[in-house]
Amino acid sequence: MTQKRCYQMLFLLILSAFILQTSSSQAANPVQERRKIIGTTEADQQLSDYFRYHTMQLANQSLKDIKNLKTWERKRVTYRKQLFEMLGLSPLPPKTDLKPEITNRITSDGFIVENLTFQSRPGLYVTGNLYRPLKQDKKLPAILYVCGHGGVKKNGISYGNKVHYQHHGEWFARNGYVCLTIDTLQLGEIEGLHHGTYREGMWWWLSRGYTPAGVEAWNCIRALDYLQSRPEVDGEKLGVTGRSGGGAYSWWIAALDERIKAAVPVAGITNLKNYVIDGAVEGHCDCMFMVNTYQWDYAQVAALVAPRPLLISNTDKDSIFPLDGVVDVYRNTMQIYELYGVPENLGLQITEGPHKDTQELRIHAFHWFNHFLKGDDSLIEMAATKFHTPEELQVFKTLPKDQKNTSIQNTFVKQASNSFPVPEDTQQWEQIIAKWKDQLLQKTFRAWPKKNDFTIKAKVETSIKNGLCLKTISFDSQKHVPLKLYLILPETLPEDGIKEVILNVLSQSEWEDITQVLAPDFPKSFQENSESTTSPKIYQKLRQKVIDQKTAVAFFAPRGVGLSSWNPDNRKQVQIRRRFYLLGQSLEGMQIWDIRRAIQEVKAQSEVSKSALILKASGDAAALCLYASLFENGVDELDLKGVPSSHHIGPALLNVLRFLDLPQTVAMAASRCPVKLNFVNTVDWKYPEKVGHKLSWDKKQLQISEK
């Protein structure tokens, strides 16, 4: 081990000890800290424990099976393909004509700035400023500078992030580089959107497999294409840097594109623990994250840069990129650099300060590029200074009418064709179903447990009143996900057994309604509604169905509903859902798993184990039941009301719209058991009707009604 490497290791050990001591003093009571993130109830604490458990599972498996360079080189190919896919860039869009346009040139103090635009895809405009030295006698290294969220607006006109970060490009041009500083989608001259799930309630982004991180990554790829087209640029010496959001985009392009020869992402990455457990996700918009289909921790992104020079740069008091997570990413990435035998190509720079563009951060970045792109280790003596007004750096006086920036989320990721295949026969249909189910398991429900991960058997409590028997079945859907299932039977079982059991999957409003119905007779089980004033007619109707019709009725609320509902604050609800997303899950996807577990527990009850099981739900819960029926045996009928016509307006399931939508799910479900769709628009369900007609289904197999 070299002396330099010994010093690096010693520094890391000291820094890690300092972080550990600081973290311990700031979080003396871990339970209280977890409750602060989500809320203060028992359900909130259980959810926090769930997030902690699954976060650490992913952290512990990230890069842990990489023992030698040969293994890494093989896996790196797969990882890079996965990253392209998780950014919505698989298949890769065609590289169409950039149609570059320079709208103005300004001569400044030793450099020229060009206001320019190009189209990374037709109608997807990238606005930027190209800085280059006034005098140049050879091709120069070039830096792609990607901006964080520092938009500049005056009198309602957006001048873009590039104006706020102009001093970086100007420093590079004054010191022998070409630098292209590009606007981001959010806060650019043409203002797009980064806040789909964060603020706008656009959960369908998850179903489409869309993240604005993919747009930023693609714009960076095309920006490198543009730089290599410039005669002033040495296309073999390209670097990238940026801070905050720009730090994240630096990660994407450096990991994806090996034309980047040196990278300095500043305050743009930390680990899953910081994001999910410590709550840093709440400070970030959607551009910071890929759709985590393959359940990565973020060192896997960093490792894809190896063995190229990479400086991980951050301040020590950054609340949204905490120090311990930054060091953890560095430490895990270093193992890959050591496999290549170039630990000196990975650097860790920590300076004092908050989440801010400080001079100390800039100096280290400038030195890194000088060393690796120019072979220059001289002192940095020139400060980065702003020279221009926003108006001088503006690209468009009038925004292009054909721009797609503001609506790119609707078209960026390729979706499944609207003309889904209608099978010619049962054999072909089985092949189509097998393909779709495999895609669902690999791309949508990958986070489902491969086997049940709980250790405690279900607990059953029984109450009897007025001829009814209420069985309360407490079970774990997963570790840290305790749920309850309520099964109502006649007190005296009929000699010929229970004909059918109806499993009702409840929404929050339905949970509140049914608990009020049952509370008067079973106050111990529904204490929160023991003073219920609900009409006794509803209760008598339920009682009649159970006793006279020899039917058992079960009620079930999946995680996040009923007794397991979490902090009701809307902002907290949003951030809870985003945490699932970061773990390669969606809340609704895991609720489908809960429904599967509920089916298992119902069928495990001896009184109804041989009874026909009818799965009943309305709205989004009805859509979830469709998927549960595809993967769980024992469902004899689906009775669904108000099923959403598409995942664009229905539950969010990762990537699902890339290969199918709810009409295709209905068709698959109807192949397994009869399906009733009530209170729907019949025109939305032509596909399953076509399949049923082609395969000569009985009319009872698929019944669709607008009432």
Buried (B, 14 or more C-beta within 10 A) or exposed (E): EEEEEEEBEEEBEEBBEBBEEEBEEEEEEEEEBBBBBBBEBEBBBBBBBBBBBBBBBBBEEBBEEBEEBEEBEEBBEEBBEBBBBBBBBBEEBEEEEBEBBEEBEBEBEEBBBBBBBBBBBEBBBBBBBBBBBEEBEEBBBBBBBBBBBBBBEEEEBBBBBBBBBBBBBBBBBBBBBBBBBBBBBBBBBBBBBBBBBBEBEBBBBBBBBBBBBBBBBBBBBBBBBBBBEBEBBBBEBBBBBBBBBBBBBBBBBBBBBEBBBBBBBBBBBBBBBBBBBBBBBBBBBBBBBBBBBBBBBBBBBBBBBBBBBBBBBBBBEBEBBBBBBBBBBBBBBBBBBBBBEBBEBBBBBBBEBEBEBBEBBBBBBBBBBBBBBBEEEEEBEEEBEEBBEBEBBBBBEEBBEEBBBEEBBEBBBBBBEEEBBBBEEEEBBEEBBEEBBEBBEEBBBBBBEEEEBBEEEBEBEEBEEEEBBBBBBBBBBBBBBBBBBBBBBBEEBEEEEBEBBBBBBBBBEBBBBBBBBBBBBBBEBBEEBBEBEBEEEBBEEBBEBBBEEBBBBBBBBBBBBBBBBBBEEEEBBBBBBBBBBBBBBBBBBBBBBBBBBBBBBBBBBEBBBEBBBBBBBBBBBBBBBBBBBBBBEBBBBBBBBBBBBBBBEBBBBBBBBBBBBBBBBBBBBBBBBBBBBBBBEEEBBEBBBBBBEBBEBEEEBBEBEEE
